[in-house]
Amino acid sequence: MIGIIIGIVVILIIFIIIFSIYSNKFHFAIIKIEKAEEDIDMYLQKKKDLLDRTRPIIKKELKLKSFLTELDDDLSEKNNFEVNDFLRKMYNDLFKILDENEKLFKSDALVSILDNLNDNEEQIVGAIKFYNDTVVDFNQLVMSFPANMVAFIKRYKKKSFYNNEKREIFEILNEK
């Protein structure tokens, strides 16, 4: 009888230890994901601001009435995935105009903003890579035993990740 009780206690202790270990792994992954999301938010806001700063220069140089007017839209309703896609489209539209009008590169102010935009783009790519790597780790925990028991108890679900490469290839194929 005492042997059965000791066995049950040992099994409970082992379960509590395993639960604590994997709960901490989930907690650490969630902290990393939240940090990556904050970084992505910050870089996307900076990208929007930089794109906004190009507008008056390009409108003046090309004598346009409007340019990238979509940037005036409220982005607060969109999630990071949607904002990233939207700003990538604006970024691509900007560079289409720049490719068509080489004289714009004579503006030192615009060239400086473009350098900042390129640096910002690298920062976004790095933050997205960090986010994706962390989400992959998180999703592996959700799917693997015994971590999936903790995920079930705490109701953790797989998270979506940025998939820029596949999306860009899809867009290129659709353009042809």
N, C-alpha and C positions, 0 to 999 in steps of 0.2 A: 504494500500500500504506500509506504513512504517512498519507495523507488518510483512509483507512478507519479506521485506528487512532485518529486525532484525532477523527473523527466519533463513534466508539464512546465514547471518553472524554468528549466533550462531552455526549452523550446520557446517559451514566451520571451525570455531574455534575448535569445538569438533573433527572434522576430523583431523585437524593439530595436536592437542594434542595427539590423539590416534596414529597418524602416527609417531610422535616424540617419544612417549613412546616405541612403538614396534621397531622402527628403532634403538633406543638405546639398546634394548634387543638383537637385532640381532648383533649390533656392539660389544657388550660385549661378546656374545657367540663366535663371529669370533675371537676376541682377545684371548679368552681362548683356542680355537682350535689351533690357530697359536702357542701359547705358548706350548701347549702339543706336537705339531708337532716338534717344536725346541728341546724339551726335548727328544722326541723319537729319533730324528736324532742324538743327542749327545750320548745317551745311545747305540744306534746301532753302531755308530762309535767306541765307547769304547769296545763294545763286539767284533767287528771285530779285533781291536788291541789286545785284550786279547787272542782271538783265534789264531792270528798270533804269539803271544809270546809262545804259547804252541807247535807250530810246530817244532822248532829246538830241543827242549827238547825231544819230542817223537821220532823224527827221529833219534836222537843220541842214546837214550835208546833202541829203538827197531831195530836199524840199518836199517831203511827204507830209500829208495832213495827219496821218496816224501810222503807228508802227507797233506791232505786238500788243494790240489793245486788249488781248485776252488776259494779259498780266494784271489788268484792273479787276478781274473777277475775284470774288471772295474764295480763298482756298481753305478756309477754316472748316468747311464741311467735308473736305476730302481727307482720306487717310494718306499716309506716307507713300504708299504704292502709287496711288493716283496722282499725288503731287509730283512725285518723281517722274512719272510718265509725261505729265503736262509740261513740266519744266524742261524735260529732254526735248519735247517737240518745239518749245519756244527757242531753246538753244540751237537746235537744228535749223529752224527758220532764220535765226540770226546769222548763222554761218552760210546759209544759202544766199542771203543778201550780201554778205561780205565777199563771197566768191564772185558774185555778179558785178560788184562795184569795188574794184581794187583801190580806188582813190580814197576809200574810207580809212585805209591803213596809214594815211598821212597824218591823221589826227593822233597826237601823242596821248591825249586823254582816253581815246577809244582803245588804243593799243595797250595802255596800262590796265584798263578794265578787262580787256580780253586776256591779258596775262593772269589777272586775278581769277577770272572765270576758269581758265585752264587749271590753275592750282586748285580751285574749289572743286572742279570736276574730279581731280585725282583724289581729293579728300573724300568726296562722296563715294567713289569707287572703293576706297579703302574701308570706309565705314560700312558699306553694304557687304563687302567681303567678310568683315568681322561679324556682322549680323548674321549672314548666311551660315558661316562656320559654326556659330553658337547655336543657331536654330537647328542645324543638322545634329549637333550633339544632343540638344534638348529632345528632338524627335526620336533619336536613337534610344534615349532613356525611356520615352513614352512607349516605345515598341518592344523593348527587351525585358526579359525576366531577370531579376525580380523587381526591377524598377517600375515595370508596368503595373504592379500591384499598388505601389505608392501613387502612381499617376491615376489609377482608377479611384483610389480612396480620396485623393485630393482633387479629382476631376480635371486633371491636366489633359489637354488635347494637343494634337500636333499643330504646329504653327506653320504659317505660310512663309515662304522666303522669296527674296528678289531673284528673279531669273532673267537677268538682262540679256545674257548672251543668246538664249533661245528666242527671246522676244525680238531682239534686233535682227537675227537671222530670218525670222518670220516676216518682219517688216520689209526687209530687203527683197525677199522672194515675192511679196505682194506687190512691190513697186514695179517688178518686171513684167 
